[in-house]
Amino acid sequence: MQRLGEVAACAAALSVKHGCGAREVPFQALRDLLSKTGSLDPKVRYQRESAACASIRVVDDRANCLSEASTRFAATQPPVPEE
């Protein structure tokens, strides 16, 4: 949900470029643009979330924020093969 505004802005820009409504924007074009901006890159997202967490002054709240961000990032990584 945090990136919804960016996705909407990208869809709006592409709709102007393609001369269609935001819902008719070609999915691949939107996906490509979001990849270029870092919206779909989990590492970039984690870095942004970590930076946002760093601004939280209450230590426990900051720790919870960082924990949630790292959990979301870990969920995007491929599983480690068992030995």
N, C-alpha and C positions, 0 to 999 in steps of 0.2 A: 504494500500500500504506500510505502514511503516514496516510491519512484513513480507513482501514478501520474503526477503532474508532468513529469518529464516525458512519459510515454504519450500522454495526451498532446503535449506540445509537438512532439515528433510526428504523431499521426496527423495533426492539423497542418504542419508544414508540408508533409508529403501529399496531403489531400489537395493543397493549393498547386503543388508541383504537377500532380497527376490529373488535376481538373476533376476531382471526384469528391464525394463525401468522405469523412473520416472513417466510416465503417466500410467503405469500399477500397481503402488503401490496400495495395498488394501486400500480403503478409510478409513475403520475403524482403520487400523493400523496407518495411518497418523493422524487421528483425536485423537487417544489415545496418540500418542507421543506429539502432539501439546498441548493437555490438560495437560500433565505432565510438559511441559516447561513453562506453564502459558500463552501461546499465545492465547488460547481461553477463558481465564478467564478475564472478563471485569474489575474486581477489580485490578488485577495485571497490566493490560494494563493501567488503569487510574493512578496507582501509578508510573509507568514508565514514562508516558507522563507528569505527574505533576512534577516529578524530572527534566525532560528535560526542562520544562517551567521555572523552578526556576533558570536555568542558564542564562536566557535571561536578559540582563542588562537594557533595555529600559522598564520602568514601564508599559506603555500602551501596548506594544507588549507582555509583560509577562502576563498581565491581559487578553488580547485576547486569548493567548495560553491556559491559565487555563480555561477560559470560554468554549472554543471549546472542551477541554478534558472532562470537567464535563458534557457538553451537550451530547457528545458521550457515556459517561458512563451512564447517566440517560436514554438514549434511550435503553439500554440493560436491564433495570430493569423492573420487572412486574408492571403493572398498579396498582395504589392504589384503592381499592374498595371504591365506594361512600357510604356514610352513609345514 
